Amino acid sequence: MAIKIDKDCCVGCAACVDACPVGVIEMVDGKADPVRNDDCTSCGVCVETCPVNCIELAD
């Protein structure tokens, strides 16, 4: 499994970047981007951390 980030919703706070224990998420053009999504462990920490609920676990 991996994550999906709604970039239209993302406010660029980078909370998910700091929270991700495996470093899957990076900031790209001021928005969170799961650049290493294949390494995602689906722990859900980023989902819980996002203050605007823009991240979800995806199949």
Backbone as JSON, one array per atom type, in Angstrom:
{
  "sequence": "MAIKIDKDCCVGCAACVDACPVGVIEMVDGKADPVRNDDCTSCGVCVETCPVNCIELAD",
  "N": [[0.85, -1.18, 0.0], [0.32, 2.37, -0.27], [0.58, 5.99, -0.07], [-1.68, 8.69, -0.77], [-1.68, 12.01, -1.73], [-3.53, 14.9, -1.68], [-2.84, 17.43, -3.59], [-4.05, 19.85, -4.15], [-5.29, 20.46, -1.84], [-3.24, 20.51, 0.02], [-1.37, 22.51, 2.25], [1.27, 23.01, 2.47], [2.7, 22.76, 4.87], [4.55, 20.9, 5.77], [4.43, 19.07, 7.85], [3.92, 16.34, 7.55], [6.21, 15.48, 6.26], [8.16, 15.72, 8.22], [7.11, 13.89, 10.02], [7.07, 11.37, 8.81], [8.37, 8.19, 9.19], [10.01, 6.78, 7.44], [10.9, 8.46, 5.48], [9.5, 8.96, 3.08], [8.08, 11.12, 2.05], [8.54, 14.26, 0.49], [9.06, 17.79, 0.07], [7.9, 19.37, -2.76], [7.91, 21.92, -4.96], [6.64, 23.47, -3.0], [4.65, 21.83, -1.99], [3.57, 18.79, -0.4], [4.91, 15.69, -1.43], [4.77, 12.34, -2.28], [7.48, 11.08, -2.99], [8.97, 8.77, -2.82], [7.19, 6.57, -2.85], [7.1, 3.8, -3.14], [8.52, 2.84, -1.02], [6.9, 3.21, 1.12], [5.46, 2.26, 4.21], [2.9, 2.17, 4.99], [2.12, 3.05, 7.53], [0.55, 5.11, 8.48], [1.12, 7.4, 9.94], [1.57, 9.89, 8.71], [-0.97, 10.46, 7.74], [-2.4, 10.85, 10.1], [-1.04, 13.04, 11.05], [-1.35, 15.18, 9.27], [-2.65, 18.39, 9.21], [-4.76, 19.34, 7.7], [-6.07, 17.25, 6.62], [-5.3, 16.0, 4.1], [-4.12, 13.69, 3.25], [-4.27, 10.26, 2.44], [-4.43, 6.71, 2.89], [-3.7, 4.6, 0.2], [-4.51, 2.08, -2.21]],
  "CA": [[0.0, 0.0, 0.0], [1.06, 3.63, -0.33], [-0.24, 7.13, 0.31], [-2.12, 9.63, -1.8], [-1.75, 13.36, -1.19], [-4.31, 15.85, -2.49], [-2.0, 18.63, -3.66], [-4.9, 21.04, -4.13], [-5.63, 20.67, -0.43], [-2.01, 20.66, 0.8], [-1.01, 23.89, 2.57], [2.73, 23.11, 2.48], [3.23, 22.9, 6.23], [5.63, 19.91, 5.89], [4.28, 18.23, 9.04], [4.01, 14.95, 7.14], [7.61, 15.23, 5.93], [8.84, 15.51, 9.5], [6.52, 12.76, 10.73], [7.26, 10.09, 8.11], [9.53, 7.48, 9.74], [10.87, 6.2, 6.41], [11.32, 9.51, 4.57], [8.84, 8.82, 1.78], [7.5, 12.38, 1.59], [9.4, 15.42, 0.37], [8.38, 18.98, -0.42], [8.19, 19.66, -4.17], [7.17, 23.13, -5.35], [5.84, 23.95, -1.87], [3.6, 20.88, -1.64], [4.04, 17.46, -0.03], [4.9, 14.76, -2.55], [5.31, 11.03, -1.89], [8.43, 10.79, -4.05], [9.47, 7.39, -2.66], [5.99, 5.87, -2.42], [7.34, 2.35, -3.1], [9.09, 2.52, 0.28], [5.9, 3.49, 2.14], [5.09, 1.1, 5.02], [1.47, 2.34, 5.31], [1.96, 3.17, 8.98], [-0.52, 6.06, 8.74], [1.54, 8.54, 10.74], [1.36, 11.11, 7.94], [-2.42, 10.69, 7.69], [-2.78, 11.39, 11.41], [-0.31, 14.29, 11.28], [-1.79, 16.25, 8.36], [-3.64, 19.24, 9.88], [-5.87, 19.66, 6.81], [-6.6, 15.96, 6.14], [-5.06, 15.87, 2.66], [-3.41, 12.45, 2.96], [-5.01, 9.03, 2.71], [-3.79, 5.47, 2.46], [-4.24, 4.18, -1.09], [-4.12, 0.73, -2.64]],
  "C": [[0.89, 1.24, 0.0], [0.14, 4.75, 0.14], [-0.61, 7.95, -0.9], [-2.26, 10.99, -1.13], [-2.5, 14.25, -2.17], [-3.54, 17.17, -2.5], [-2.81, 19.92, -3.71], [-5.26, 21.43, -2.71], [-4.4, 21.0, 0.42], [-1.67, 22.14, 0.99], [0.51, 24.08, 2.68], [3.36, 23.26, 3.84], [4.4, 21.97, 6.53], [5.54, 19.06, 7.16], [4.44, 16.76, 8.7], [5.45, 14.56, 6.81], [8.37, 14.91, 7.21], [8.36, 14.26, 10.21], [6.84, 11.41, 10.11], [8.52, 9.38, 8.6], [10.46, 6.89, 8.69], [11.25, 7.2, 5.32], [10.73, 9.43, 3.17], [8.43, 10.17, 1.19], [8.55, 13.49, 1.57], [8.55, 16.6, -0.1], [8.86, 19.24, -1.85], [7.3, 20.83, -4.58], [6.21, 23.58, -4.25], [4.71, 23.05, -1.44], [4.23, 19.53, -1.27], [3.89, 16.52, -1.22], [5.51, 13.44, -2.1], [6.29, 10.5, -2.94], [9.0, 9.37, -3.98], [8.33, 6.49, -2.19], [6.18, 4.35, -2.35], [7.92, 1.91, -1.76], [8.11, 2.73, 1.42], [5.52, 2.2, 2.87], [3.62, 1.15, 5.44], [1.21, 2.41, 6.81], [0.85, 4.15, 9.37], [-0.14, 7.27, 9.56], [1.3, 9.86, 10.0], [-0.12, 11.47, 7.86], [-2.88, 11.36, 8.98], [-2.19, 12.77, 11.64], [-0.84, 15.46, 10.44], [-2.9, 17.09, 8.99], [-4.86, 19.58, 9.02], [-6.45, 18.42, 6.13], [-6.49, 15.76, 4.64], [-4.41, 14.55, 2.27], [-4.3, 11.26, 3.32], [-4.18, 7.84, 2.27], [-4.48, 5.0, 1.19], [-3.75, 2.78, -1.42], [-3.06, 0.8, -3.72]]
}
